[in-house]
Amino acid sequence: MLLYEYAGEKDLKFSISDAEEFSPEILKINSGIINSKENYSKDSEENSMGNNSKNRSENHIEDSVRYIIEFESPFKSGIDINDRVCAELFLPADKKSLLVKDKDSGKNTRTREANGTSKYPGTHAGSGEIVSNNNEALKIIILIHGYGCREGRRRNYNYFIKNAIKNNYAVLFLHLPYHLSRTPEGEKSGSRIKAFTQEETLNAYNQSVLDVRKLIDVCNRLFPVQPDYFICGLSLGGIVAMITTAWEPLIKKAVFLQIGGNWNEIYYKSTLNLLYLANYKGRSKKEELEQIYSEYPEFLEKYKKINPREIDLEMSNYPDLSRYSQRVWFLSDPLTFAHKINPDRVLMINSLHDIHFPKKSIELLHEELGRPRIYWTNDFHTTLILRQEGVLKTIFDFLGK
């Protein structure tokens, strides 16, 4: 299996619906825990519906229209709810006419063919009816949330989305694997990830990147003119955004908030060591990881020199790389792919008092990225960074250049 490689699908199937028409079973949440439809009593269903209405109200962004996009993940984890990808599309209200509509039903629910043909004769290739002759390219920010994001705690993300709308950007808010609508039954959003082995961690990053790349493919069929794509990710989402930018050529610019590189620095030289040691499950202990990462500089230099166009876990086509038995760590490390990104297309935003990403890990990533612009905040590791006016101005000035 190739890592991070999405080649498109012959029959690209997805659904899109107005948020108000979205099936409430998808977002039935009680105290951050997803419940299955079968386990609902009448009372719990009514309570969930009440919470869902609250969440919908909280996620309403002024001067925008919200749609729900769903499709099957290109990567199969074997957990059905996790393998059904959900993304929320926030369109500026005055851009609503750019979205193509289903000619037969009049609703925004449809299936697209990836070969560029339409099931409706005489319409735009790969779409239904075009409801606007506007050839404007929509600007879309793909916003990737951090670890543990859950409904009821999205205010800071929504504040960012509100400001993006004001700056004439649409926003795609992707639910990461095992989070939000993709949370396995009986679990809290994202909780499964903290007990992953490194191979499971690599699979989760691979799935996340593939989901973003397929989402872009879907959106290319939702609009008559291919949109301009930007990506913005925070913490866990920032790592996903960085690896995605390294592999997805359609991303014009990227903003990485509160991230660094080198797992040895991140896992065991920050407060995250308390989390991972407490949830040890086949993970390398501190001394073992230091030994593993003693080989990383050599691996990284060889990887950059070879710069493979396609990779898999075995690295069987690259003997100089396959000999590293612990490459499973290296192939999800942001440092490995940073050299593939043009630094002029990158903005880093980091906090001086980040307790999860030590300064050395930030400096290592900054160096491997080619020293892009970095904006420092006098803050801790928190989503509140998305509400800082200086941060928002810096982001939108950068994207608008």
Secondary structure as GFF3:
##gff-version 3
##sequence-region A 1 401
A	DSSP	beta_strand	15	18	.	.	.	ID=ss1
A	DSSP	three_ten_helix	19	21	.	.	.	ID=ss2
A	DSSP	three_ten_helix	24	27	.	.	.	ID=ss3
A	DSSP	beta_strand	29	30	.	.	.	ID=ss4
A	DSSP	beta_strand	33	34	.	.	.	ID=ss5
A	DSSP	three_ten_helix	37	39	.	.	.	ID=ss6
A	DSSP	alpha_helix	42	58	.	.	.	ID=ss7
A	DSSP	beta_strand	64	72	.	.	.	ID=ss8
A	DSSP	beta_strand	84	92	.	.	.	ID=ss9
A	DSSP	three_ten_helix	93	98	.	.	.	ID=ss10
A	DSSP	beta_strand	139	144	.	.	.	ID=ss11
A	DSSP	alpha_helix	155	166	.	.	.	ID=ss12
A	DSSP	beta_strand	170	174	.	.	.	ID=ss13
A	DSSP	three_ten_helix	180	182	.	.	.	ID=ss14
A	DSSP	three_ten_helix	191	195	.	.	.	ID=ss15
A	DSSP	alpha_helix	198	220	.	.	.	ID=ss16
A	DSSP	beta_strand	228	234	.	.	.	ID=ss17
A	DSSP	alpha_helix	236	247	.	.	.	ID=ss18
A	DSSP	beta_strand	251	257	.	.	.	ID=ss19
A	DSSP	alpha_helix	263	268	.	.	.	ID=ss20
A	DSSP	alpha_helix	272	278	.	.	.	ID=ss21
A	DSSP	alpha_helix	286	293	.	.	.	ID=ss22
A	DSSP	alpha_helix	296	306	.	.	.	ID=ss23
A	DSSP	alpha_helix	319	322	.	.	.	ID=ss24
A	DSSP	alpha_helix	327	330	.	.	.	ID=ss25
A	DSSP	alpha_helix	334	337	.	.	.	ID=ss26
A	DSSP	three_ten_helix	338	340	.	.	.	ID=ss27
A	DSSP	three_ten_helix	343	345	.	.	.	ID=ss28
A	DSSP	beta_strand	346	351	.	.	.	ID=ss29
A	DSSP	alpha_helix	359	368	.	.	.	ID=ss30
A	DSSP	beta_strand	373	377	.	.	.	ID=ss31
A	DSSP	three_ten_helix	383	387	.	.	.	ID=ss32
A	DSSP	alpha_helix	389	400	.	.	.	ID=ss33
###
